């Protein structure tokens, strides 16, 4: 057998493994182990339809550029492709920070030409006038970054009105419960609290006032009438050029539960930000902490991304059609209170989503691994596409009837395809490793059945080198999103009990992966909270990887050195970015959307993989490993043991 033949066979196997991953992500392939290792009825056992996929070239994907920094330049005529690729690597090595995310959003809003579409849990109220956290009434809190975002929306809205720019579409979609949650505000130039000036506003009110600045009633005694006239004027435009839309996830008795208690039963949790032909996928909401010191992920898809941006634009349109258009007049309030929507029924929403998410790719759909003998078709896959993007969506089970869940026209759900992706990685890359980041680590048994399989062979192999593992990263108590505030009492009042409960859950997860070479990692950084979420899948033997460079080694925790992604060019095979925390809420309560990127091994330019690897690696610079005896008594300082057991059960179900 010739060397050339060996190379062709090896290349064919690599492409076959890649195709299996892509098919699993699209819901076309269900690994046998995914069915065998499931004790519930949630697992999809038949292939009905396939999710869409979009080939991405290197110029379609970038990290959010640093604030006030130049973007990656195009190659000059005298430079070589290798020179340009090296510049790409250097400029992509630093992951974006919250300040970069904020600066990029604000600049992009002001430069928008034809559309701004945001889908998010909520947007901060800004200076509405000054938001005052209920727990810290005497604390000065000046949300400058929130206000800058809202001010830029006001500017672009006013500019459109002044120049009759009716083709500028601005659509803001938020969770109804969270967007209407009352926020205490104070009208004070220095931000100090003056009880005589304290009023209430909401995220929805302040965003609406930004889109329709002439109708901001708190600046005019006749403001209520102004708001109504602005809304009537907007309604005359057939295109609905501007609007705030609130998505109601509750029905029946759940809709009668007051806010914020009803948020525990489910929210609209998507984070999708579109400005013109750019799409930003993130886990971040648009409020002050997410712009300053709450760590998250931010991936930018530009130039339309081969149709991916328009796809998410269509998704926001469909969800907005089902949502309730916000208007602060009395008739709109009655509609909001009833939670009803006259534009689209629930069945119509599901049909529209099924049509959007059930799209064919003629070339990829016709590839048949089993029946193809020489696999020449696999070698015809676009070598310029470094990855294929597969958008996913998750509806809460209560939103679907059993008939709808089993209908042949219904699209595969995010939870199922993500789990199938993990099993497909184990099946086709026996030494694969999974890296998972979650702000609220609480994997369900359904999802844990896949995570626990990584590194299984290591239990029998006691050598220093090992194949594959599961590395799970979550917040430490000091960097947790629900860490105790100043006025939280030690007896469990407020939300101070949440970090202690999550450490207990982390210890439980750790026991299922530690014997297989896995690690439970905690993000620990003074003054920061942790909100990053995602999945990174890598291939290759961990024990055989090259030692990372001296710069990394001088700052890295040696105990977690093998948790880094050292060779993304060859090892990174897939990543998942979006809103899901891969826990119980994401599986059964919230509306979620992720995007799975399957890396193309046939691509001759893999420089963009560095962006995704650096996201994970940069988080590890502030990470410690959870040990057996770490945080043993935190629960006793906060809550008694009986209450702790009750709260753990609550956390398993509602987080």
C-alpha positions in Angstrom: 0.0 0.0 0.0 1.5 3.4 -1.0 2.0 6.3 1.2 -0.4 8.3 -0.9 -3.1 5.7 -0.3 -2.4 5.8 3.5 -2.8 9.6 3.4 -6.1 9.4 1.5 -7.5 6.8 3.8 -6.5 8.9 6.9 -8.0 12.0 5.4 -11.2 10.2 4.5 -11.6 8.9 8.1 -11.1 12.4 9.4 -13.7 13.8 7.1 -16.1 11.0 8.0 -15.7 11.8 11.7 -16.3 15.4 11.0 -19.4 14.6 9.0 -20.8 12.6 11.9 -20.3 15.5 14.2 -22.1 17.8 11.8 -25.0 15.3 11.3 -25.4 15.0 15.1 -25.4 18.8 15.5 -28.1 19.0 12.8 -30.2 16.2 14.3 -29.5 13.9 11.4 -27.5 11.4 13.4 -28.2 9.8 16.8 -25.3 7.8 18.2 -26.2 4.4 19.6 -24.7 5.3 23.0 -27.0 8.4 23.2 -30.0 6.0 23.3 -28.4 3.3 25.4 -27.3 5.7 28.1 -30.6 7.3 28.7 -33.2 6.3 31.3 -35.7 9.0 30.3 -38.0 9.5 27.4 -36.3 12.7 26.4 -33.9 11.2 24.0 -34.7 11.6 20.3 -34.7 8.1 18.8 -35.8 8.9 15.2 -34.5 11.4 12.7 -37.3 13.5 11.4 -35.8 16.7 10.1 -32.5 18.6 10.0 -31.4 21.9 11.3 -29.9 24.4 8.9 -26.2 25.0 8.6 -24.1 27.8 7.2 -20.5 27.5 5.9 -18.3 30.2 7.5 -15.1 31.5 6.0 -12.4 33.0 8.2 -13.5 36.6 7.3 -17.0 35.9 8.7 -15.9 35.4 12.3 -14.0 37.6 14.7 -13.7 38.4 18.3 -15.1 41.7 19.5 -12.4 44.2 18.8 -10.8 46.0 21.8 -12.3 49.4 22.5 -10.7 52.2 20.4 -8.6 49.6 18.5 -8.3 49.0 14.8 -9.9 46.0 13.3 -8.0 43.3 11.5 -6.8 44.8 8.3 -7.0 43.2 4.9 -3.7 41.7 3.5 -1.6 44.1 1.5 -0.6 43.2 -2.0 3.0 42.6 -1.0 2.2 40.4 2.0 1.8 36.7 1.8 -1.1 34.7 3.0 1.1 33.3 5.8 1.9 36.9 6.9 -1.7 37.8 7.1 -2.6 34.7 8.9 0.0 35.4 11.5 -1.4 38.9 12.0 -4.8 37.4 12.4 -3.5 35.1 15.2 -1.8 37.9 17.0 -4.9 40.1 16.9 -7.3 37.3 17.9 -5.3 36.1 20.9 -6.9 38.4 23.4 -10.5 37.6 24.3 -12.9 40.5 24.4 -13.8 42.1 27.8 -17.1 43.6 28.9 -15.9 47.1 28.1 -15.1 46.1 24.6 -18.5 44.6 24.2 -20.2 47.8 25.4 -18.0 50.1 23.2 -18.6 48.0 20.1 -22.3 47.9 20.6 -22.6 51.6 21.2 -20.4 52.5 18.1 -22.2 50.0 15.9 -25.6 51.4 16.9 -24.6 54.9 15.9 -23.2 53.7 12.6 -26.2 51.4 11.8 -27.6 51.7 8.2 -30.7 49.6 8.0 -31.5 47.4 11.0 -30.9 47.0 14.8 -32.5 43.8 16.2 -31.8 42.7 19.8 -33.2 39.7 21.6 -32.3 39.6 25.3 -33.6 38.9 28.8 -33.6 42.6 29.6 -31.8 45.9 29.1 -30.7 48.2 31.9 -32.8 51.2 32.7 -29.9 53.6 32.5 -30.3 57.1 33.9 -34.0 56.6 33.9 -32.8 58.6 35.9 -30.5 56.6 38.3 -31.1 53.0 39.1 -30.9 52.2 42.8 -30.3 48.6 43.8 -32.9 47.8 46.4 -30.3 46.1 48.7 -28.1 49.3 48.8 -30.4 52.3 49.1 -27.6 54.5 50.4 -25.1 53.5 47.8 -24.4 55.7 44.8 -24.9 53.7 41.6 -24.4 55.6 38.3 -25.1 53.4 35.3 -23.1 55.4 32.8 -22.7 52.5 30.3 -26.4 51.6 30.3 -27.3 55.2 29.7 -24.8 55.5 26.8 -26.4 52.5 25.1 -29.9 54.0 25.6 -28.7 57.4 24.5 -27.3 56.0 21.3 -30.6 54.3 20.6 -32.3 57.7 21.1 -29.8 59.3 18.7 -30.3 56.8 16.0 -34.1 56.9 16.5 -34.2 60.7 16.4 -31.9 60.7 13.3 -34.3 58.4 11.5 -37.3 60.6 12.3 -35.5 63.7 11.2 -34.4 62.4 7.9 -37.5 60.3 7.3 -35.3 57.2 7.4 -38.2 54.7 7.4 -36.1 51.9 6.1 -34.2 51.8 9.5 -35.7 48.9 11.4 -35.2 48.9 15.2 -36.7 45.9 17.1 -36.0 45.2 20.7 -37.3 41.8 22.1 -37.2 41.0 25.8 -38.7 38.7 28.4 -42.0 40.2 29.5 -41.6 39.5 33.2 -38.1 40.8 33.5 -38.7 43.8 31.3 -41.7 44.9 33.3 -40.1 44.3 36.7 -40.3 47.6 38.7 -37.0 49.5 39.1 -36.7 52.2 41.7 -35.1 55.3 40.2 -34.0 58.7 41.5 -33.9 61.9 39.6 -30.7 63.4 40.9 -27.7 64.9 39.1 -25.2 63.4 41.5 -26.8 60.0 41.8 -27.4 60.2 45.5 -30.7 58.9 46.9 -33.4 61.4 47.7 -36.5 59.6 48.9 -38.8 62.4 47.8 -37.6 61.8 44.2 -37.8 58.0 44.1 -40.1 56.7 41.4 -40.5 53.5 39.5 -39.7 52.6 36.0 -38.9 49.4 34.1 -36.6 48.1 31.4 -39.4 48.2 28.9 -40.3 51.8 29.7 -36.8 53.1 29.4 -36.1 51.3 26.1 -39.4 52.4 24.7 -38.6 56.0 25.7 -35.3 55.7 23.9 -36.9 54.6 20.7 -39.6 57.2 21.0 -37.8 60.1 22.8 -40.6 62.6 22.2 -42.9 60.5 24.3 -40.8 60.4 27.5 -43.6 61.3 29.9 -41.5 62.0 33.0 -40.1 65.1 31.5 -43.5 66.7 30.6 -46.7 67.0 32.6 -48.7 66.1 29.5 -46.3 63.3 28.7 -48.9 60.6 28.7 -50.7 62.1 25.7 -47.3 62.6 23.9 -46.6 58.9 24.3 -50.0 57.9 22.9 -49.5 60.2 19.9 -46.0 58.8 19.2 -47.4 55.2 19.4 -50.2 56.2 17.0 -47.7 57.7 14.6 -45.5 54.6 14.7 -48.5 52.4 14.0 -49.1 54.2 10.7 -45.9 52.8 9.3 -46.8 49.4 7.8 -43.2 48.2 8.2 -43.4 48.7 12.0 -40.0 50.4 11.8 -39.5 50.7 15.5 -40.9 48.7 18.4 -40.3 47.1 21.8 -41.7 43.5 22.1 -42.2 41.5 25.3 -42.2 37.7 25.1 -44.5 35.9 27.6 -43.3 32.4 28.4 -46.1 31.7 30.9 -49.7 30.6 30.4 -52.6 29.4 32.5 -52.1 29.6 36.3 -48.4 30.5 35.9 -49.4 33.8 34.4 -51.1 34.8 37.6 -47.9 34.6 39.7 -46.5 38.1 40.3 -43.0 39.2 39.2 -40.3 38.4 40.0 -41.5 35.1 41.4 -42.8 34.0 38.0 -39.3 34.3 36.6 -38.3 31.2 38.6 -40.7 29.2 36.4 -39.1 30.3 33.1 -37.9 33.2 31.1 -37.1 34.2 27.6 -33.3 33.7 27.9 -31.9 34.4 24.3 -29.0 36.8 23.7 -28.9 37.8 20.1 -27.6 41.2 18.9 -27.9 42.2 15.2 -26.7 45.5 13.7 -26.9 45.6 9.9 -25.0 42.6 8.6 -23.2 41.8 12.0 -24.5 39.2 14.5 -23.1 39.1 18.0 -23.9 35.9 20.0 -23.3 36.1 23.7 -24.6 35.1 27.1 -24.6 38.7 28.3 -27.6 40.9 29.0 -27.3 44.6 28.3 -26.9 46.1 31.8 -24.2 47.9 33.7 -22.5 44.8 35.3 -22.3 43.1 31.9 -20.5 46.1 30.6 -18.0 46.4 33.4 -17.1 43.4 35.6 -19.2 40.4 34.7 -17.3 38.0 32.4 -19.0 36.5 29.4 -18.4 35.5 25.8 -18.8 37.6 22.7 -18.4 36.3 19.2 -19.0 38.5 16.2 -20.3 37.1 12.8 -19.8 39.7 10.1 -20.6 40.3 6.4 -23.8 38.4 6.7 -21.9 35.2 7.5 -23.3 33.4 4.5 -26.9 33.8 5.5 -26.4 33.2 9.3 -27.2 36.8 10.2 -30.4 36.9 8.2 -31.4 33.6 9.7 -31.2 35.1 13.2 -33.0 38.2 12.0 -35.9 36.0 10.8 -35.9 34.3 14.2 -36.3 37.6 16.0 -39.1 38.5 13.6 -41.0 35.3 14.3 -40.6 35.6 18.0 -41.6 39.3 17.9 -44.8 38.4 16.0 -45.8 36.1 18.9 -44.7 38.6 21.5 -46.7 41.6 22.7 -45.8 45.0 21.4 -45.1 47.2 24.4 -46.9 50.5 24.7 -47.3 52.3 28.1 -50.8 53.5 27.5 -53.8 52.0 29.4 -55.1 49.7 26.6 -51.7 48.2 26.2 -51.3 47.6 29.9 -54.5 45.6 29.9 -53.1 43.5 27.1 -49.9 43.0 29.0 -51.7 42.1 32.2 -53.8 39.5 30.4 -50.7 38.0 28.7 -52.6 37.5 25.5 -51.4 38.1 22.0 -53.7 38.7 19.0 -51.0 38.6 16.3 -50.0 34.9 16.4 -51.2 31.8 18.2 -49.0 29.3 19.9 -49.6 26.8 17.2 -48.7 29.4 14.5 -45.5 30.2 16.4 -44.4 26.5 16.5 -45.2 26.1 12.8 -43.2 29.2 11.9 -40.2 28.0 14.0 -40.4 24.5 12.5 -40.3 26.0 9.0 -37.4 28.2 9.9 -35.3 25.5 11.6 -36.1 22.7 9.1 -33.9 23.7 6.2 -32.1 21.5 3.8 -28.6 21.7 2.6 -28.7 19.7 -0.7 -25.0 18.9 -0.8 -24.6 17.9 2.8 -27.9 16.1 3.1 -27.0 13.8 0.1 -23.7 12.7 1.6 -24.0 9.1 2.8 -21.1 7.7 4.8 -22.3 4.1 4.7 -23.0 3.8 1.0 -20.0 5.7 -0.3 -17.0 3.6 -1.1 -14.3 6.1 -2.0 -15.8 9.2 -0.2 -14.7 11.4 -3.1 -17.7 13.6 -2.2 -16.3 14.4 1.2 -13.2 15.8 -0.4 -15.3 18.3 -2.4 -16.4 20.1 0.8 -15.5 23.8 0.7 -11.9 24.1 1.8 -12.4 27.8 2.4 -15.0 27.2 5.1 -13.2 26.8 8.4 -16.5 25.9 10.2 -20.2 25.1 9.7 -22.6 27.0 11.9 -25.8 25.2 13.1 -28.3 27.4 15.0 -30.3 25.6 17.6 -33.4 26.4 19.7 -34.9 25.1 22.9 -38.6 25.4 23.9 -39.7 24.4 27.4 -41.5 21.1 27.3 -44.6 22.6 28.8 -44.9 24.8 25.7 -45.3 21.7 23.5 -47.9 19.0 23.4 -46.8 15.3 23.0 -48.1 15.3 19.5 -46.0 18.4 18.6 -42.9 16.9 20.2 -43.2 13.8 18.1 -44.4 15.4 14.9 -42.3 14.6 11.8 -42.2 18.3 10.9 -41.0 19.5 14.3 -37.3 20.4 14.5 -34.7 18.8 16.9 -34.3 20.6 20.2 -31.1 22.1 21.4 -30.7 19.9 24.5 -31.0 16.7 22.3 -28.6 17.7 19.6 -26.0 19.0 22.1 -26.0 15.8 23.9 -25.9 13.8 20.6 -22.9 16.0 19.6 -21.0 14.9 22.8 -21.7 11.2 22.1 -20.7 11.6 18.5 -17.4 13.1 19.6 -16.8 10.1 21.9 -17.7 7.7 19.1 -15.6 9.3 16.4 -12.7 10.8 18.5 -12.1 8.2 21.3 -9.6 10.5 22.9 -11.8 13.6 22.8 -12.1 16.1 25.7 -15.0 18.3 26.6 -14.5 21.7 28.1 -17.7 23.2 29.5 -18.3 26.6 31.1 -21.5 27.4 33.0 -22.3 30.3 35.3 -24.7 28.0 37.2 -23.3 24.5 36.9 -26.2 22.1 37.4 -26.2 19.4 34.7 -29.3 17.2 34.6 -28.9 13.3 34.6 -29.8 13.5 30.9 -26.9 15.7 30.1 -24.5 14.2 32.7 -24.9 10.8 31.1 -22.8 12.1 28.2 -20.3 14.1 30.3 -19.5 11.1 32.5 -18.4 9.1 29.5 -15.4 11.3 28.7 -12.2 9.8 30.0 -13.9 6.4 30.8 -10.9 4.6 29.5 -8.7 6.4 32.0 -10.2 4.4 34.9 -8.5 1.3 33.5 -5.3 3.1 32.5 -3.2 4.3 35.5 -0.3 5.6 33.5 0.6 9.3 33.8 -0.7 9.9 30.3 -4.4 9.7 29.7 -6.9 10.0 26.9 -9.6 12.6 27.0 -11.5 14.0 30.0 -14.2 16.4 31.1 -13.2 19.8 32.4 -16.1 21.8 33.9 -15.7 25.5 34.8 -18.1 27.5 37.0 -18.1 30.4 39.4 -16.4 30.3 42.8 -18.5 31.7 45.7 -16.6 35.0 45.6 -17.2 35.4 41.8 -20.8 34.0 41.7 -23.6 36.1 40.2 -25.6 35.6 43.4 -22.8 36.3 45.9 -24.0 38.0 49.1 -24.4 41.7 49.1 -23.4 44.0 51.9 -26.8 43.9 53.6 -27.5 40.2 53.2 -27.7 38.7 56.7 -25.7 35.6 57.6 -28.9 33.7 58.4 -29.8 33.2 54.8 -31.7 36.2 53.9 -31.4 37.6 50.3 -29.7 35.4 47.8 -26.5 34.7 49.8 -27.4 31.0 50.1 -27.1 30.4 46.3 -23.3 30.2 46.0 -23.1 27.8 48.9 -25.6 25.5 47.3 -23.9 25.6 43.9 -20.6 24.6 45.6 -22.4 21.5 46.9 -23.7 20.7 43.4 -20.2 21.2 42.0 -18.8 18.7 44.5 -21.5 16.2 43.4 -20.5 16.7 39.7 -16.8 16.4 40.5 -17.2 12.9 42.0 -18.5 11.7 38.6 -15.6 12.9 36.6 -12.5 13.0 38.9 -11.6 9.3 38.5 -11.6 9.6 34.7 -9.1 12.5 34.6 -11.7 15.2 34.7 -11.5 18.4 36.8 -14.0 20.8 38.4 -12.7 24.3 38.0 -13.7 27.5 39.7 -13.4 31.0 38.3 -12.0 33.2 41.2 -11.3 36.8 40.5 -11.6 39.7 43.0 -14.2 42.3 41.9 -15.6 40.1 39.1 -18.5 37.9 38.7 -18.6 35.0 36.2 -21.3 34.5 33.6 -19.5 32.7 30.7 -21.1 29.7 29.1 -20.2 27.4 26.3 -18.7 24.1 25.1 -15.4 23.4 23.5 -14.7 19.9 22.1 -11.1 18.8 21.3 -9.5 15.7 20.0 -6.1 14.2 20.7 -4.3 12.5 23.6 -3.9 15.0 26.5 -0.7 13.3 27.7 1.0 13.8 24.3 0.3 17.5 23.9 3.2 19.9 23.7 3.8 22.0 26.8 2.4 25.5 26.4 4.7 28.5 26.0 6.7 30.0 28.8 4.5 33.0 29.1 1.5 30.9 29.8 3.4 28.6 32.1 4.6 31.5 34.3 1.1 32.6 35.1 -0.9 29.3 34.8 -1.9 27.2 37.7 0.2 24.0 37.2 -2.6 21.9 38.6 -4.8 22.8 35.7 -2.2 23.0 32.9 -3.7 20.0 31.0 -7.1 21.8 31.0 -5.9 24.4 28.5 -6.5 24.0 24.7 -2.9 24.0 23.6 -3.2 23.2 19.8 -6.5 24.6 18.5 -5.4 24.3 14.9 -5.4 20.5 15.1 -7.4 19.7 18.3 -10.5 22.0 18.3 -13.3 20.1 16.6 -16.4 22.0 17.7 -17.6 24.8 20.0 -21.1 25.9 21.2 -21.9 29.5 22.0 -25.2 31.0 23.1 -27.5 31.5 26.1 -27.7 28.0 27.7 -26.1 27.1 31.0 -26.7 23.4 30.3 -28.6 23.0 33.4 -32.2 22.2 34.5 -33.5 25.7 33.7 -32.1 25.5 30.1 -33.6 22.0 29.7 -37.1 22.4 31.0 -38.0 26.1 31.9 -36.4 28.7 29.6 -36.4 29.6 26.0 -32.8 29.2 24.8 -30.8 29.4 21.6 -27.2 28.3 20.9 -25.1 28.0 17.8 -22.9 24.9 17.2 -19.8 25.4 15.2 -18.3 22.3 13.7 -14.7 22.9 12.5 -13.8 21.8 9.0 -10.7 19.6 8.9 -10.5 20.2 5.2 -9.9 23.9 5.6 -6.5 25.3 4.7 -6.9 28.3 7.0 -7.6 27.4 10.6 -6.4 30.7 12.2 -9.9 31.6 13.4 -9.9 28.6 15.8 -7.5 30.6 18.0 -10.4 32.9 18.9 -12.4 30.1 20.5 -9.5 28.5 22.2 -8.3 31.7 23.7 -11.8 32.3 25.2 -11.4 29.1 27.3 -7.7 29.6 28.0 -8.0 33.2 29.2 -10.7 32.1 31.7 -8.3 29.6 33.2 -5.8 32.3 34.0 -8.2 33.2 36.9 -9.2 29.6 37.8 -8.5 27.2 40.6 -9.3 23.5 40.9 -12.0 22.4 43.3 -10.6 19.9 45.8 -12.2 17.4 48.1 -11.9 19.7 51.2 -12.6 23.1 49.5 -15.5 25.1 51.0 -16.6 22.4 53.5 -18.3 24.8 56.0 -19.6 27.6 53.9 -23.1 26.2 54.1 -23.0 26.0 57.8 -22.1 29.7 58.0 -25.1 30.7 55.9 -27.9 28.1 56.4 -28.6 25.1 58.6 -28.2 21.6 57.1 -31.9 20.8 56.8 -32.6 24.0 54.9 -29.5 23.4 52.8 -31.0 20.0 51.6 -34.2 21.8 50.7 -32.4 24.5 48.8 -30.3 22.0 46.9 -33.5 20.4 45.7 -34.8 23.8 44.7 -31.6 24.6 42.9 -31.6 21.4 40.9 -35.0 22.2 39.6 -34.9 25.9 39.0 -31.3 26.7 38.0 
